[in-house]
Amino acid sequence: MSPRPPVTEPDSTQGLDVPPAGPPRSGSDGKGKRRRWRLIVLITLLAVALVAGGGVLAAGLYYRSVEGSIERVEAFQDVPVESRPQKLVEKAKNLLILGSDTRDPANTGGSRSDTIILAHLPKGRQSAQLISIPRDTWVYVPKSKDGKRGGRNAKINAAFAWGGIPLTVQTVEKYTGIRIDNVAIVDFAGFKEIVDALGGVEITVERSFTSTHSLQPGSRREFKQGKQTMDGAMALDYARERYAFPDGDFARIRHQQEVIKAILDKAASGGTLANPAKLNSFLRATADAVSVDETFGIFDTATELRHLRSGNLTFLTNPTKGTGQVGSESVVFEDKAKAKSLYDAVRRDAVSEILNAGA
């Protein structure tokens, strides 16, 4: 990526290479190459919020310029208004985070979304609950805009392949009964750039295993059980792996959640916030990585979340009854009763019930 020219800012941003403000990017150049979606809108929000909460709100122009550099996508234009759930608690917010791993050597699924996270921000903004929905969850997918696909049960990630972000929004809203306020698109291949910008992260590996991803011909990365510091390439490999575990994609979901938490912990550390060069590298890498819907006010949301730390985040997984077969497809079956209880609590912004339902 070409370096951006520095812009003179107030003293509170001295040492930060400020990206120029400008109109939203279209997401593709003349050769049709779409900007790489990487990692991770929540981290951007929290990292900028941490700085804002740390006494440098005078640097608002810098953060606004970061927001102006983030790619915008149309997420709701094809979602029928009459199909959308009613919002019960106006001050609560629900974010849909969609991710794929476009550079994963094992990814042959085309444009399907590998990661689906519903992030609930309660009205008081004192905590956040992130619910991962396994990509193979068997749900009803509404018909696509052209009417040629959907209108039947399928794996939830088929919605992205059949109708992009709008059909995915419609499918998640239909399944959960929760109205989505904003959408973010990320690519977990971007773990590498984000983690390296932070100087590595600390992860506790649950069990020793050998990666199934090739580093080079004839080699595999070995992971040893226990706490260790990972650079970007290692963290990416850890977050990708599913074949080395009996529970496959569920293990990958856990590892993605662990890396997200580790990134947030490192981003919130004094070593990052007090180092202008490191902070600038982190913010630039993250801003370059994020795509959000056109209505998403990142700076305003970040300011609201300035008190959050990883200890205030709860990671949950959509309640399931395990895996099985539907025809030739291997799928994940929801636990309907538990899922209903969980998402009803989210709709009502009942945080204690959300935590109990997800236990």
N, C-alpha and C positions, 0 to 999 in steps of 0.2 A: 504494500500500500504506500502511495506517495505521501511524504510528510506534508502536514498542513502548515501554512504560514502562521507565525505567531501574531497575536493581536494584543495590543497594550490594554491592560485591565487594571482595576484598583490594586493597591498593595496586597490585599488579602489573597490575590491569585498570583502573586509574583512567583515565577518559576514554572507556571503552568502554560503549556502550549495550547492556546484556545482555538478550537476549530471555528471557522467562520460560520456565522449564521446565514441562512438562505432558505429558499423554498424547499419543500419536502422533495426528496429524491423519488424518481419514478421506480427505482429498483432494478433497472436494466440499462445497459449502455447500447451503443449503436450496433454492437455485435450480438445483442440479445443475451448477454451474460448477466443473469440476475445476481445481485450482491449476495454473498454467502450469508445465510442466516446462521448465527452462532448462539451464544449463551449470554445472558439470561436476564430477562426484564426485571424480575424481582430483585436481583442483585444490584442492578442499576439504580432502581428506586431506593433501595436501602442504603447503598453506598453514598449516593448524593445526599440522602436524608441525613446520614451520619455526619457528613461535613456541614450541612446546613445547621444541624443541631449542635455543632461544635463551636459555634461562635463566629462563623465566617459568612453570615448571610449577606454581607456587603458584596460578596462575590456572585450575587444573583445573575449578573449579566453573563458570567462564564457558564453557569449551569443552564441558563436559557439557551445559550449558543449550543451547548451539548444537545439539548432537547431538539433544537432546530435541525441538527444533523442526522437525526434518527429517521429511518425509512418508515413511511406510512403506507398502510394497506387498507383496502376496503373490505370490511368484515361483515357488515350488516345489511348492505344494500339489497341483497337477494333473499333476505329472511322475511317471510310474510309476517306483517305486523299482527295479524289476527291469530297467528300460531304461537306467539310469544307469551311466556308466563307473566303473571302480574308480579310486580315488585312489592313485597310486603313491608320492608324496612328501608326507607329512602336513604338513610345515611350510611347503611352498610353497603359494601361493594364486593362484587364477585368478578374475578378476573379469570379468563380462560387462557392458559399457557399451552401452546401447541409446539411440539418439537419433533425433529427428525434428525437422523444421523447420516447426512448425505455422503459422507466420506468413509463410512464404516465398510470395510471390505466384505462383510457378511450381509450388507443391506442390498437385497435384490427386490425389495418391495415397491420400487418406483416412488410415486409421490405420496404414499400413505404416511400418515402421521404416527410416528413410533411412540411418542410421549404425549399424554393428555393429563394436564393438571388443572383442577379447579381450585383457585386460591380465594379463600373467603377473608375479607378484611372487615371485622366488626365495626359498628358505628363509633365506638370509642377509640379505635385504632391502637389499642394497647396490646394486641396480639394478632396472629394470622394463622389460619389453618389451611394446609395445602393437601388436597385429596388427589392422589394419583389414580387414574382409571386405566387398568390394563388395556393395551391396544386390541387384544383379542376378545374383549367383553362382547357377548352376544346381545345386541339391542335392536330396536326398530330404527331404521334409517329412513327418514322421509324422502319423497321423490326429489330428484335433482331439478334444477330450473328448467332444463329441456325436457323433463318427463321421461327420459330414456333409462334412468337408473334409480335405484332406491325404491321406496314404497314397500319395503320388506325387511325382515330381520337379516342382520349381517354383523360381521365384526365392526366394532365402533370406528376403527380407523379407516374403514372403507368409505366413510363419509367424505374424508378429505380427497380421496382419489376420484370420487364421483362428482363432487360439487365444491371442492376447495374449502376455504375458510367459512363462507356463509352456510354451507350445508353441515359443516361440523358444528357450528354454533347452534343451528336448528336441531341437530341430533342430540347434542348434550343438553340443551334446554328441554327437549321432549323427554329425555331419559330422566333427568334430575328434577324437573319442575322448577328450576332456578333460572332467573333472568340474568343473562350475562351482560355486565356493564362495559367491559373492555376486553380486548384480545391482544395477546403478544405471540409472536412467532420466534422460535429460537432453534438453533441447530447444536446438538450436543457435541458435535465435532469441535465447536468453539471452546470447549473446556480447555484445550491446550493453550490458546492465546490468553485466556483470562487467567488461568492458573500461573502461567509463566510471568505475566505482568505483575502478579502478586509475589513472585519469588518462591512459589511452591505452596502446598497446603498439607496439613497433617490429617491422615486417615488411619483408622483402626481397622485392619483387614480381619474379617470374621473367621476365615479359614484359609489355609494355604491352598493355592491352585496355580495351574499353568494356563496362561492366556491362550485362546485359540486363534488370536490375530498374529499374523507374521510381522516381525520387525524387519527381517530380511530372510532370504531363502535359508531354510534349515534351522531357524531360531524361533524361540517363543519367550515371552517375558514370564518370569517366575514371581509370584506374589507369596510372601511369607506371612503367616498369621501374626497379628499384633500391630502396634502403633508404628507408623513410619511417615516420613515426609515424601510426598510425591511431586515430581515436576509435571508440566502440562501433558506430556506424552503418556506418562504413567497413569495419571488421573483419568485421562480420556480412555485408555485401555481398560482401566478398572470399571469405569461407568458403562462401557460398551458390553462387557462380557456377560453372556447368559448361558452359553453351551456348557460351561464348566460346572454348572450347579444343577442339582436335582430339580429345583423349583424354577429354573429358567428365567423367564421374564420378570417374575416376582423378585428374584435376586437382583436383577438389573435395576428395577425400580428402587429397591433399598439402597443400592450403591449410588444411583443418581441423587437420591435424597441426601446421602452422606456427603457427597461432593458439594452439593449446593450449600449445605450447612457449613462445611469447612471453608468454602469460598467466602461466605458471609462472615464467619469468625475472623478470617484473615483480613478481609476488607475493613472490618470494624476495629482492628487492632491499632494501637498507637503508632506502631512502626509504619503502617500504611498512611494513616491520616496525617502524620507529622512529616512525611517525606514528600515534598511537592512533586519530584520526578516520578516516584513510584505511584502516587495518587493519580497524576496526570496520565501515566501509561495505562493504569487500570481503567480510568473513566473513558479514555479514548478507545481502548479495545472493546469495552462494553458498549459504548454508544455506536461503534461501528458494527456491532453484532446484532443489534436489536431491531425488530420490525414490530410496530404496534398499529392499532386501528387509528383512524383519523380523529377520533374524539378523545383520545387518551392524553390527559394533561400530566405529563411525567413529573415536571417540577412541582406542581401543586400536590400531587399524590405523594411525592417524596417528602415534602415538608410535613404532610400529615403523619408520615411513618417514621419521623426522625427519632422517636424513642425506642423503636423496635431493635431487638438484638436476637441472636439465634435462639436464646433461651425462651423467647416469646413465640417461637414458631413451633407448630405441631404438624408433623407429617403423618398423613393417614393414607390408607389404600381402600378403594371401593370394596365394600364387603362382598365376598365371593363364596361359592360352595365348591370351588375347585375347577378343574379342567375336564373336558370331555369332547366328544365328536358330534358334529352335525353334518351328516353326509360325509364328505371327504375332508372337512375342515376341522382342525383342532381349535377349540374355543374355550373361553372362560365363562362360566355361568355365575351370574350374580346371586347373592343371597337377598332375595326381594324384600323380605321383612326388615332386615337390618339396613339395607340401602334406603328403603322408604323412611325409616326412622332417622337416619343420618341426614338425608337431604331435606327432610321436613324441618329439622333443627337448623340447618343452614338457612333455609328460607326465612325462618323466624328470628334469625340472628341470636339463637340460644346457645352461647358458646359452651357452657358446661354440658349441655345435652349433646353437642357435636362431639366433644371429647369422650363422653360416655358411649355414644353410639359407635364411635370409631375404635373403641377399646377392644 
